[in-house]
Amino acid sequence: MRRHLLVLVAALCLGLPALAQDNYEIQVYGSDTVEPGATMFETHTNFTPTGHPAENGLRPTDHAWHETFEITHGWNEWFETGFYIFTYAHSGYGWEYVGSHIRPRVRAPEKWHWPVGVSLSTEFGWQRRIISVDTWTLELRPIVDKKIGPWYLAFNPTVGKSFVGANADKGFDFSPNVKVSYDLTKEVAVGLEYYGSLGPIGNFDPLSEQEQQIFPTVDLNLSPNWEFNAGAGVGTTRSTDRLILKLIIGYRFMKKK
């Protein structure tokens, strides 16, 4: 077991970790990776009916669409790589490309027989100054999850770092994400997702400046090849967009046998 853990940690350290893209990918990660040889295509469609106006040189989030295109390929039973294209659409600005990230991820293979699912997602990328005061960022997202009967639990204690931008001189931020869901049927699960951004580790921001969101969600499991997640998020602090609607649709193209 110790040898397995050392191998996993070594593989994690080889990845280039990135800061989560606000309003672009709103998702609590599970520990599974894409099957070897398969490729997953996903769209993340997020609309903000009640957000913030343009300020500090940034595009407004109020009444803005944030559309993300994600492609993920599974290389083997414990490693995948994802690539993101972020776009922004608003009636006052049109539809714009705003950045891209790359995300290698490793997991503890099922043959290790750990009591919980464990993986680590890393993300590194660039985003335009018009949507973030930090342009080059890094994220390290540990993932722990567990299925207990009809219940599903996932925890992502995410940390992120800016390398270029307004917060480059600060340390790692802490952004915990949590998901709890319950299977109503084999095809339908309902749940709650929590997203927080608390500030630098060891010196959290005041509560009013933190970002806190809660999303009631629904997941549909209509086919092993399809992914569907939808929710409406409510912000509980003044620094958080008050209402965000999100929709994730994904399809797996499996390797031909």
N, C-alpha and C positions, 0 to 999 in steps of 0.2 A: 504493500500500500504506500509506503514512504517513497519507493522508487517511482510509482505512478504519479504521486503528487509532485515530485521534483521534475518529472518530464513535462507535466502540465504547466507548471510555473515557468519553466524555461521557454516553452512555446509561447506563453502569454507575453513574456518580456520581449520577444522578437517582433511583436506587432507594434505598429505606430498608433497609439491611442489618439479622440476629438470631442470637443464640446458639443452637447446635443443642440440640434437646430430648432430653436423656439418656433412653434406653430407650423413646423414643416413635417416632422415625424413624431407623432404623439402616440407612443406605443410602449407598453411594458413588455420587455422581452421574455420569452420562454427559453429554456436551456437547449432545446433541440436545434440542430443545424440541418440545412438542406441535405437531402440524400446524396451520396456520391454519384457524380455524373449528371445530376438534375440541375435545372436552372429555374429560379423563381422570379417572376415578374410581378411587381406590386405598384399600385398607385395609392398615394396618401393624399386625400382631398380634404382640406380643412378650411372652413369658412368662419369668419369672426363677425357675428352680427353686432356685438358690442365690445369694442376694443379701445385702443389709444389713438389719438391724433398724431400727425407728423410732428416730430420733435427731435432736436439734436442731430439734424441731418438724416434722420431715418424715415423710411416710408411709413405711413400710418398702418396700423393693424385693423382699425375700425373699418368694417365692411370690405375687408380684403380676403381674396382667395389665396391660399398657399397650396400649391400642387407639387408633389414630389414623385419622381419616378425612380424606382429602385430595382436593380437587377442583382440577384444573388446566385452564386454557383457553388455547389458542394463538391469538394475535391476528394474527400474521403470521409470515414465515419466520424471524424472529430474536427474537421476544418472546413470552413467556407469563407468566401470573400464577397462582400456586397459593395455596390457602387450606387451613389445617389446623384440625381440631378434635381436641384431646387429651382422652382419658378414662383413668381409672384404676379398676381393680377389684381388691378384696382381700376375703377372707372376713371380716375384722375390721371393714371399713369400708363394704362395698357397692360400688356402681358410681358414680363421681363424674366430673363435668366438671371439668377442671383447667386449661384454657387454650386459646388460639387464636393462630395466627401467619398472616401474609400474606407471600408470597414472589414478588416479580417476578424474572424471569430473562431475560437477553439472551445471544445467541450470535453467533459469526462465521458468516454465511451460507455455504452450500456454494459459492456462485458466487465467493467470494473465493479458493477453491482453496488454502487453507492446508494445510500438511503434516500438521497434527494438528487434532482438534476442540477448539474453545475456547469456553467460555461462562462467565458469571458469575451465580451465584445469590445473591440477597440475601434476608434474612429478618428480619422485625421482629415482635415480639409480646409477649404477656403470659401468665404462668402463675401459678397460685395459690401462695402461700407454703408450702402443705402439701406441695408436690412440688419446690420449688426455693427456695434462699435468695435468689435473684435473680428479681424478678418482671417487670421490663421489660428485654428483652435484644435484642441486635443481632448478626447474623452476616453475614459476607462470605465467600463460598465460590467462589474461582476453580476452574475445572474444565478439565483437559486430558486428552484420551483419544486412543487410536489402536488401530485394528484392523490386525493383521499376520497374514494368513493365518488360521489357527484361533485365534490368540491375541488377547486383548483386554486393554488396559492403561488404567487410569484413575487420576488423581491429583487429590485435592482438598486443597490447602494452606489449610485453613479458619482464619479468625481471627474471634473473637467478643468482644463487650463487654457488660458489665452497666451499665445506667443507673439502676436502682432495686434496691437490695438490698445484701447483705453485701459484694459485690465491686465496688460502683459506683465506689470510689475507685481501683481498679486499672486498668491498661491493657488492651490487647487480649490475649486468650489465643490460643495456637496449638494447633490440633487437626487434625493431618494425617490424611487417609483415603486408602487405597490399595486398588485392586482389580486382581487378575490372574486371568483365566479362560481356559479352553481348551475349544474346541468338540469334544465327543466325536462328535456328529452334528450335523445341521442343526437339530435340535430341542433338544438337551441340551448344556449347558455346565457344567463344574465349575470351581471356583476358590477363591481365598482373598481375604478382605477384612480389612483392618487399620484399626482405629479408635484414635486416640490423643488424649489431652488433656494437654498438657505443662505448662500454666501460662502466666503472663504472658511475653510476648516480651521477651527480654533478661534475664529472671530466672526461668528455668524452676523448677518445683517439684522437690524431691528425688524420686528415682525411685519411692520407695515411695508418694508422694502423687500421682503421675501416674496417669492412667487409660490402660490398654493392653489392647486386646482383639483377638483373632484369630478370624475366622469362616470355617471351611470352608463353602462354599455350592454351591448348584445353581440354575441358571437354565433355565427351559423356554421355548422359542420355538415354541409350538404354533400361533400365529396372529398376524398383524401387529397385531391389535386387543387382544391379551391380554399381560399382563406377569405373570411368576411368578418369585419369588426366595425361597429358603429357606436357613436356615443355623443353626448352633449355635456360639455365641461363648464363648470361654474367656478369662477375665480373668487377667492375669499379674502384677498388683500387688494389694496389700491394699486399695487404694482403689477397685478395680474389682469389680463383681459377678462372681462366679466362673463362673456359667453363665447364658447367655441364649439362648433359642430364638426365632427370628424368622421371620415369614412375610409376604411382600408379594404381594398380588394386585391387579392393576389391569386396567381395561377402557377402551378408547378409543371414544367415540361420535363417529364421523366426520361432518363436514359433508356434508349431502346436496347432490349435484351437480345 
